[in-house]
C-alpha cells in the first residue's frame, strides 16, 4: 500500500500533503482534548508493534503478498485521534529511514494509511459497535473495510495522476486487496485480543507484551516474510507502471537492510530492531508531548 514516488505525477502529491497535514493537525487537537489519553510507554509499544507487523508480508495468491495495515488496530486500542497519530508516525519513519514510500508521496501515504486506514476505519469500527454488532465482528469488518477504503483511495490517486485508467486499476486493486483485507481482519482480531486479554491493573504487561511482540516480529520473523510483491506492486507489474528511479535522498536503512551487511537475515533483523526502537522512542516522546500540551487547558 506504500505508493512510491515514481507512480504519481501532477498536483496529487501537494494536494494530498495538504490534506494529510490538516488531518494530522485535527487529530492532534482531538488527542490533546481526549479524556482517555494512553500511557506513553503503551502508545510507544503498540506503535512499534504495528511497524513490525508491517514488515511481515504473508502470501495471498498468484505470487502476491500482503501485510498488516494496522489502522483499525491502533484506533481500537487508543481511540481514533491517537490511532491516526500512531499510524502517521509509523508511515513517516518508514519513508524517511527505510525508503518505504518516497518522500514526495509521504503526504499521500499518510492520507491513505493514517487518515483513511486509522481515521475512517476507526470511525467505522466505533459506528459498528454503536449499532450493536459483536465486538469481534465489528473489529473484523472494520479491519477489512479499512484495507478496501485505502486501496480505493490509492486507485483514485493513480488515476488522477494519469498513471493508469480508473477502469483498470480500481477492479484490480480491490480484487487483490479483498483477500489481503481478510488477513488484516484476522490479524487485527488476534492482536487486539492479545493486547486486551489481561486486567487493566497489569500495566507492565500492557507495555511488555506489544514491545516484546514487536521485537520478535522485527528480528526473528521478518527475515522470513514472503518475498512476493505486495498488492500494489503486483497490480503495477500486471499493468506495466512499476518503475524505478533515483531516490530524492538516500535513506539510511533502505529496503529494511543495513548497507554494510547486504541482503541477509542479519541485515533485515538489525534494520527491524532499529526500526522498532526508533518508533518506540519517538512514540513515547510524542505521547508525552501530547499529555504536556493538554495540561494548561486542564488547569484552566
C-alpha positions, 0 to 999 in steps of 0.5 A: 500500500506504500505508493512510491514516488515514481507512480504519481505525477501532477498536483496529487502529491501537494494536494494530498500533503495538504490534506494529510497535514490538516488531518494530522493537525485535527487529530492532534487537537482531538488527542490533546482534548481526549479524556482517555489519553494512553500511557506513553510507554503503551502508545510507544509499544503498540506503535512499534508493534504495528511497524513490525507487523508491517514488515511481515508480508504473508502470501495471498495468491498468484505470487502476491503478498500482503501485510498488516495495515494496522489502522483499525488496530491502533484506533481500537486500542487508543481511540481514533485521534491517537490511532491516526497519530500512531499510524502517521508516525509509523508511515513517516519513519518508514519513508524517511529511514527505510525508503518505504514510500518516497518522500514526495508521496509521504503526504499521500501515504499518510492520507491513505494509511493514517487518515483513511486506514486509522481515521475512517476505519476507526470511525467505522469500527466505533459506528459498528459497535454503536449499532450493536454488532459483536465486538469481534465482528465489528473489529473484523469488518472494520479491519477489512473495510479499512484495507478496501477504503485505502486501496480505493483511495490509492486507485483514485490517486493513480488515476488522477495522476494519469498513471493508469485508467480508473477502469483498470486499476480500481477492479484490480486493486480491490480484487487483490486487496479483498483477500489481503483485507481478510488477513488484516481482519484476522490479524487485527482480531488476534492482536487486539485480543492479545493486547486486551486479554489481561486486567487493566491493573497489569500495566507492565504487561500492557507495555511488555507484551506489544514491545516484546511482540514487536521485537520478535516480529522485527528480528526473528520473523521478518527475515522470513516474510514472503518475498512476493510483491505486495498488492500494489506492486503486483497490480503495477507489474500486471499493468506495466507502471512499476518503475524505478528511479533515483531516490530524492535522498538516500535513506539510511536503512533502505529496503529494511537492510543495513548497507554494510551487511547486504541482503541477509537475515542479519541485515533485515533483523538489525534494520527491524530492531532499529526500526522498532526502537526508533518508533518506540522512542519517538512514540513515547516522546510524542505521547508525552508531548501530547499529555504536556500540551493538554495540561494548561487547558486542564488547569484552566 
